[in-house]
């Protein structure tokens, strides 16, 4: 349910409504607008009829049911687009977020060199994997905490906020000590224990869509994080699995307008994982910006042939710099900035 407060509602009246929601066994989630405040009452659907009684309380204008199964993520709950800040970098606003860096942290030199080069090219955040969930147990699994420390060094050197993946609920606090935004990979999109833990921290979460996840399932995963209290969730489309074998995955460009219709959360695109080929990254980046994406996350490596992971889809820094220059007209055409 959504409780719409009157524009004249006092702080005391708002507090009384929130307390009553809690007494009914629900959790209040508030949105402060320019003219009024909206309170979402989230909890067990079976007792929602009791919430209609809130209309009789002082300061309440209207109580409206949320029809979507994803309550806090829906446009019904919040009409305006959400803007999320990642250590000073805006996502979902006027600027296009450009996250770039290596698939895996391999060494201090490799990571810091890449960070310097992507920043010079125009990136405003650094990506890099310290914990790597791989299909094979014999593949490189990441440098773990040592990799996190290297990412912090790269941030100190360049000023770029760090985005890195967490794969284990027990490691959320550890990764949060180092990262500016924690990433949930495609394989963990329905790891509900992990999502709940991420809902308890006070740092943004980049949630990647699973290879076989529907948009409804994707938004329900976001709901797990939101329902635990973390409102800073950014969605990421990284390609879905189809019968096509020419690309690593199939980039679902159509999900951008669908998500823009269904949710207020920002959406960024990962053209590197979507295609699996470095020479397709630029065209898919242009298409994503044209479709309304709020940002891109792109893999860049100074020596892709010798990369520990995902070399074939990684751009060399020079190619990334050219991509950024070629994207600028598309970004301007969409009325946005880099």
C-alpha positions in Angstrom: 0.0 0.0 0.0 1.0 3.6 -0.6 -0.1 6.2 1.9 -0.1 9.7 0.4 0.1 12.4 3.0 -1.5 15.8 2.6 0.8 18.7 1.6 0.0 20.3 5.0 0.8 17.1 7.0 2.9 17.9 10.0 6.0 15.9 11.1 3.9 14.6 14.1 1.1 13.4 11.8 3.6 11.6 9.6 5.2 9.9 12.6 1.8 8.8 13.8 1.1 7.1 10.5 4.5 5.4 10.4 3.9 4.1 13.9 0.5 2.8 13.0 2.0 1.0 10.0 4.5 -0.7 12.3 1.8 -1.7 14.7 0.0 -3.5 11.9 3.2 -5.5 11.3 4.4 -3.6 8.2 7.6 -1.7 7.5 7.2 2.0 6.4 9.4 3.2 3.6 9.2 7.0 3.0 9.7 9.1 -0.1 10.0 12.9 0.5 8.7 14.8 -2.6 8.8 18.4 -3.4 5.2 19.0 -2.4 4.3 16.0 -0.1 5.5 12.8 1.4 4.6 9.3 0.4 4.8 6.3 2.8 5.0 2.8 1.5 3.7 0.0 3.8 5.5 -3.2 2.9 4.9 -6.6 4.4 2.7 -9.7 4.3 0.0 -9.2 1.6 -2.6 -11.2 3.7 -3.3 -8.4 6.1 -3.2 -5.4 3.7 -6.9 -4.7 4.0 -6.2 -3.3 7.5 -4.1 -0.6 5.9 -7.1 1.1 4.3 -8.0 2.3 7.8 -5.1 4.7 7.6 -7.2 7.0 5.4 -9.1 8.0 8.6 -5.9 9.3 10.2 -5.1 13.0 10.5 -2.8 14.2 7.7 -3.6 11.3 5.3 -4.9 12.2 1.8 -5.3 8.8 0.3 -4.3 5.1 0.6 -3.6 3.3 -2.7 -2.7 -0.4 -3.3 0.4 -1.2 -5.2 -0.6 -3.8 -7.8 2.9 -4.8 -8.9 4.6 -7.7 -7.0 7.7 -5.6 -6.8 6.5 -2.8 -4.5 9.4 -0.6 -3.7 11.0 -0.9 -7.1 7.8 0.0 -9.0 6.7 3.3 -10.6 3.6 3.0 -8.6 5.6 3.6 -5.4 7.8 6.3 -6.9 7.0 8.1 -10.1 10.2 10.1 -10.5 13.5 8.5 -11.6 15.8 7.7 -8.7 19.2 9.3 -8.7 21.9 7.3 -6.9 25.3 8.7 -5.9 28.4 6.5 -5.8 31.0 8.4 -3.8 30.3 11.6 -5.7 29.3 10.2 -9.1 25.7 10.5 -10.1 23.8 7.6 -11.7 20.4 8.0 -13.1 20.6 11.8 -13.6 21.7 14.0 -16.4 25.2 12.5 -16.7 25.9 9.1 -18.2 27.8 6.8 -15.8 30.8 5.2 -17.5 32.3 2.4 -15.5 35.5 0.8 -17.0 38.3 -1.4 -16.0 39.6 -5.0 -16.1 37.5 -8.1 -15.6 39.9 -9.3 -12.9 42.4 -7.6 -10.6 45.7 -9.3 -11.6 48.3 -7.1 -10.1 48.9 -3.6 -8.8 50.6 -2.5 -12.0 47.9 -3.8 -14.3 45.0 -2.4 -12.2 46.5 1.1 -11.5 47.7 1.5 -15.1 44.2 0.6 -16.4 42.6 3.0 -13.9 44.8 5.9 -15.0 44.1 5.2 -18.7 40.3 4.8 -18.4 40.1 8.0 -16.3 42.1 9.9 -19.0 39.6 8.6 -21.6 36.6 9.8 -19.6 35.5 7.0 -17.3 34.0 8.1 -14.0 34.2 4.8 -12.1 36.6 1.9 -12.0 35.5 -1.8 -12.2 37.6 -4.8 -11.3 37.0 -8.2 -9.9 38.7 -9.4 -6.7 36.3 -12.3 -6.2 35.6 -14.2 -9.4 32.8 -16.8 -9.7 33.9 -18.9 -12.6 32.2 -21.7 -14.5 35.3 -23.9 -14.0 36.8 -24.6 -10.5 40.2 -24.7 -12.2 39.9 -21.1 -13.6 41.4 -18.0 -11.9 39.2 -17.2 -8.9 40.5 -13.8 -8.1 43.0 -12.2 -5.6 40.3 -11.8 -3.0 41.2 -9.3 -0.2 44.6 -8.5 -1.7 42.7 -7.6 -4.9 40.4 -5.3 -2.9 43.5 -3.5 -1.4 44.8 -3.0 -4.9 41.5 -1.4 -6.0 41.7 1.0 -3.1 45.2 2.0 -4.2 43.9 2.6 -7.7 41.1 4.8 -6.2 43.6 6.8 -4.2 45.7 7.4 -7.3 42.9 8.3 -9.7 39.9 9.4 -7.5 37.7 6.9 -9.4 35.1 5.2 -7.2 35.5 1.4 -7.1 32.9 -1.1 -8.3 33.6 -4.8 -7.4 31.7 -8.0 -7.1 30.7 -9.8 -3.9 29.7 -13.5 -4.2 29.3 -14.6 -0.6 26.9 -13.3 2.1 29.6 -13.7 4.7 31.9 -11.4 2.7 29.5 -8.5 2.3 31.0 -6.5 5.2 34.6 -7.2 4.0 33.9 -6.0 0.5 32.0 -3.0 1.7 35.0 -1.8 3.7 36.9 -1.4 0.4 34.3 -0.8 -2.4 32.2 2.2 -3.2 29.6 0.1 -4.9 29.1 -3.7 -4.5 28.2 -5.7 -7.6 25.9 -8.8 -7.7 26.9 -10.9 -10.7 24.5 -12.7 -13.0 25.0 -16.0 -11.3 23.9 -14.6 -7.9 20.9 -12.5 -9.0 18.6 -15.0 -7.1 21.0 -15.6 -4.2 18.4 -14.3 -1.8 20.7 -14.6 1.3 23.2 -12.4 -0.4 20.6 -9.9 -1.6 19.2 -9.6 2.0 22.7 -8.9 3.4 23.3 -6.2 0.7 20.0 -4.6 1.8 21.4 -4.0 5.2 24.5 -2.0 4.1 24.6 1.7 3.4 26.4 1.5 0.0 25.0 1.3 -3.5 24.5 -2.1 -5.2 24.9 -2.9 -8.9 22.5 -5.7 -9.6 23.2 -7.7 -12.8 20.4 -9.5 -14.6 20.8 -13.3 -14.7 21.4 -15.2 -18.0 17.8 -16.6 -17.9 16.1 -14.1 -15.6 12.9 -12.5 -16.7 12.4 -8.8 -16.1 9.8 -9.5 -13.4 12.3 -11.9 -11.6 15.0 -9.2 -12.0 12.9 -6.6 -10.3 11.9 -9.0 -7.6 15.6 -9.5 -6.8 16.0 -5.8 -6.6 13.0 -5.8 -4.2 14.9 -8.1 -1.8 17.6 -5.4 -1.4 15.1 -2.5 -1.2 12.9 -4.2 1.3 15.8 -4.6 3.7 16.3 -0.8 3.7 18.9 -0.1 1.1 17.4 2.2 -1.5 20.5 2.6 -3.7 20.0 -0.1 -6.3 21.2 0.2 -9.9 20.1 -2.4 -12.4 22.5 -3.8 -15.1 21.5 -5.7 -18.2 24.4 -7.9 -19.4 22.8 -10.1 -22.0 20.5 -13.1 -21.7 21.0 -16.7 -23.0 19.3 -17.5 -26.2 19.8 -20.1 -29.0 22.2 -17.7 -30.7 25.9 -18.7 -30.6 27.5 -15.9 -32.6 27.7 -13.8 -29.4 28.4 -14.8 -25.8 24.9 -13.7 -24.8 22.1 -11.7 -26.5 21.9 -8.1 -25.4 18.2 -7.4 -24.6 18.1 -3.8 -25.7 14.3 -3.9 -25.3 14.6 -4.3 -21.6 15.7 -0.6 -21.3 12.3 0.9 -22.3 10.5 -1.8 -20.4 12.4 -1.2 -17.2 12.0 2.6 -17.6 8.3 2.0 -17.7 8.2 -0.4 -14.8 10.7 1.0 -12.3 12.3 4.2 -11.1 15.7 2.5 -10.6 18.6 3.5 -12.9 19.6 1.0 -15.6 23.1 0.5 -17.1 24.3 -1.8 -19.8 27.3 -4.2 -19.9 28.0 -4.6 -23.7 31.2 -6.5 -22.9 29.6 -9.6 -21.4 26.6 -9.2 -23.7 28.6 -9.7 -26.8 31.8 -11.4 -25.7 33.7 -9.6 -28.5 35.6 -6.4 -28.1 34.8 -5.2 -31.6 31.0 -5.3 -30.9 31.2 -3.3 -27.7 31.0 0.2 -29.3 28.0 -0.5 -31.5 26.1 -2.0 -28.6 27.1 1.0 -26.4 25.7 3.4 -29.0 22.4 1.4 -29.2 22.1 1.3 -25.4 22.6 5.1 -25.0 20.0 5.7 -27.8 17.5 3.4 -26.0 17.8 5.4 -22.8 20.4 3.6 -20.7 21.8 5.6 -17.7 25.3 4.3 -18.1 27.7 1.6 -19.4 30.1 -0.8 -17.7 32.9 -1.8 -20.1 35.9 -4.1 -19.7 39.3 -2.6 -20.5 42.7 -4.3 -20.2 46.1 -3.1 -21.3 47.0 -6.6 -22.6 43.8 -8.6 -23.4 45.7 -11.5 -25.0 47.3 -12.3 -21.6 44.3 -11.4 -19.4 43.5 -13.9 -16.7 39.8 -13.7 -17.7 37.6 -12.4 -20.5 40.4 -11.2 -22.7 38.4 -11.5 -26.0 35.7 -9.0 -24.8 38.2 -6.5 -23.3 39.1 -3.3 -25.1 42.6 -2.0 -25.1 42.8 1.5 -23.5 43.4 3.2 -26.9 40.2 1.5 -28.3 38.3 2.5 -25.2 39.4 6.1 -25.6 38.2 6.1 -29.2 34.8 4.6 -28.1 34.3 7.4 -25.6 34.9 10.0 -28.2 32.5 8.3 -30.7 29.8 8.1 -28.0 29.8 11.8 -27.2 27.5 12.8 -30.1 25.0 10.1 -29.2 25.0 11.2 -25.5 24.5 14.8 -26.6 21.7 13.8 -28.9 19.9 12.2 -26.0 20.2 15.5 -24.1 22.7 14.1 -21.6 26.3 14.7 -20.7 29.3 12.5 -19.9 
